[in-house]
Amino acid sequence: MGVDAGDLDGDGDEDLLVTNLDHESSTLYANLGSGLYADRTIEAGLLQPSLGFTGFGARFLDYDNDGSLDLLVVNGSVRLLDNRIKQHNQVFRNDGTGRFSDVTATAGPAFKIYDVSRGAAVGDLDNDGDTDVVVFNNGGPTRVLLNEVGNRRHWLGLGGIDDRHRRDALQARIEVVRRGGVSSWRRVHTDGSYLSANDPRVLIGLGADPSPRTIRVHWAGGRVEEFSDLAVDRYWMLESGKAPRAP
């Protein structure tokens, strides 16, 4: 029911996460390149924490803006288990190498509530530079979860316009050029898991570094364009052939 893709280990390609029924665990497929994937669920630390849950909404997001993609999964059973179908939702923190730890217990009181969660839509609802979440529940209230952690670190927000169709530049790949020549990669996409659509803007965590950034946009048509010296802690709108501007 839940599926997402993102570069978890910083090697430039996208890894895959698929949620499953309880007692099956979620599954992480590491991208080995050349179209090959390997099951790295155990090595990533996701097997045991996800065994008792039925995952629906799933999303890679950098909730603490440290530069690594973390994982959100919202849960709710589809069958009666011990006289209950409600479950709590989960947050997993990426240590930067693609290995996760379950930080649900310290993620706030919203993650101690038991619901039958289905959809999860993410985006910066209050434009403060971190990723918020809207969770849709079966037979229960919609819950809006505001992130109060990520904006303590530096960030860069990017929107992209496809100059051919005058709409969001879906499937464009954003390359953030970091010191030492190492790049971080994000993809412009609104798709997600289980009947949810997300904020098309790309939000990139930068940790403690406030220096301006150079961005390369790999547009869906194959062109590559570089935008230099973008100030951080703000949003920019990028369009091919034009100077970056405020949204």
N, C-alpha and C positions, 0 to 999 in steps of 0.2 A: 504493500500500500504506500510505503514511503520510499522515495528515491531521490538522490541528488548526486551531483558531480562537482568536484573541485580539486585543486592542486594542494594536497595535504602535506606533502613532503618537500615542496619547493623545487621539484625537478623539471617543471615546465609542462607536464602533462596532467590530465585530469583523472583522478581516482573516483571510484563509484561506491555509494552506500545504498543498500537495499534493506528495508525493515521487513520483518516477518512476524508470524504468529508467536504467541508465548511458547516457551520451551524449544524454540528454534533459533533464537538470537537474531540480531541484525547481522548483516554480512558486509564486510568491507573488501572491495576488490581493488588491489593496488595495480596501477597502470605500469606495466613493464616496458612499454614502448612497442611499436610495430604491431599494434592491435592485440597484444597479449596482456592478460590480467591474471593475478594470482590472489587467492583467498588469504588475506592477512588479518582476519578478524581476531584471532588469538593474540598475534604479535602486537596488534594495535590496542589491546586491552579492552575490547568491546564485547567479548563473548559472555563472560559471567554477568556483567551489569545489565545486559539486555535480555537475558534468558527468560525472565519472569514477566515480560511485557509483550503486548501486541502493539507494534509501532505503526502509526499512520503518517502524520506530517513529519517530515525530516528536512533539515536544512543545514548546510555548512555556513557558518557565519563567524566572524571574528568578534565575539562579544566583548572582549577586553582590549581590543585594538593593539595587540602586541605584534601583529603581523602574520599570525598563523590562524588558519581556519579551524574553528572549534565546531561542535556538532550539537544541534538541538533536535530532540525527538519527542513528539507528543503521542501519548499512548491511550488506548482504550480497547478493552477486549470486545470480541464479537461473540463470545460464548460465556456461559455462566461458569465462573471459577470460584469455588469456595463461597458460593452465595453472593458473589459480587462480580461486576464487570468494570467498575471504575478503577482507574489506575492514575498514579501521578506521572507528571512529565519529567524529562531528564535533560541535563546539560552535561556535555563532556568537553573537557579542555584539552587542546592539542599542545604538547610540550615543544612543538617546533620541528619534530622529526616524524610526525605522523602517528605518534603513540598518545593515547587518550587516557585521562583520568576522570572518574565520575565526580563532578563537583555539585551535583544536584542539592546536596544537603546545605550548601552555603550560597545557593543561587537566589534565595529570598523566599518569603512565605508563599508566593504563588505556586511554587513547586512542591509544596506540602499538601496542596488541595487535590482531592481525588475526583476526576471527571471521566467521561467517556469521550476523550478528545479524538478529533478526526483531522481537521485541516489546520495548517499553520502558515500564515503569511507574514513575511518579514520586511522591514524597511525602517528608515529613520523618520518616525512619525512627527517628531518635534524638531527636526533639523538641527540637532545639537551634536551630530558627529558620531553617533553610535547606533547600533541596530536594535530596534524594538520588535515586538512580536505580537500578532493577534492570533489567538487560538479559538477555533470553532469547535463546539462540543455537541454531542448527540444528546438531546433532551436536557440541555443545561445552558447556562449563559455563555455568551462570547466573552472572552477575557483579553484585556489589553494589558500587555506587560511592557512597561517602560524601562529601558536600560539606564541605570544610574552609575555604571562602572566605566564603560568604554570611553566616555568623553574626558576622563582623567588623563588619557594619553593622546598623543598627536594623531592626526588622521587627514585623509584627503578624500573628498567626495567628487565623483565624476559622473556626468551625464553625457551621453553620446547621441548625435543626430545623424541619421543616414541621409546624406545629401541627395540621394536618388529618389527616395520615397518620402522624405520629410517626416520621418517618424523615428522612434527609438532605434538605435543601432544594434538591434538584437544580434547575438552571436559574434559581435566584435570581441576581440581579445585585448585586454589591457595589460601592458607590460610596464611594471614600475621598476625603473633602473635604480638600483641601490649601490651604495659604495662598494668598491671592490669588484664591480662588474656583475654581481649576482642580481638576478631579476626576480620579482614576484609577479605572479600571473593571476588575473581574474577575468571572468567572462561576463558580458552583458546578457542577462537573461531574466525573464520574468517567470519562466516555468518553474515548477516545484513539484511537490508531491501532494496527492489526494485533494483535488478540487480547489487548489489555491494558486494565486498569482501574486508575485512579489514586486517590490519597488525596483524599477529598471536601473536606478542609479547604482553605481559601483562605489562601495565604501571600503577604503583601504586603511588598515591600522598601521601606524608608523612607530609605535612605542614611544621612546623618550627623545627621538631625533626630530627637532623642529625645522631642519634645513629644507629649502625648496626642492622640488622633485622634477625629474625628467620622466615623461610618460611617452611610451610608444603605443599607438593604437593600430592593431592589426584588423583593419576593417573586413567585413564579411566578404567583400568582393576581391580581396587579395592585396589591396594597397596597404602600405605601412607608412604611418605619418608620426613624426616626433613633435612633442610639445614640451618646451624647456622652461625651467625655473618657475614652476607653479607653486605659489605660496600654499602652505598647509593650513589645516584647521578651517577649511572653508570648502564650499562646493564650486566646481567649474563646469561649464557646458562646452563640450568639444564637438567641432564640426569640421569635416575635411576641407582644407584650403582656407580656413578662416582662423583668426586669432582666438584663443580661449576667451570666454566671456562669463560674466556672472549669470546664473540661471534666471 
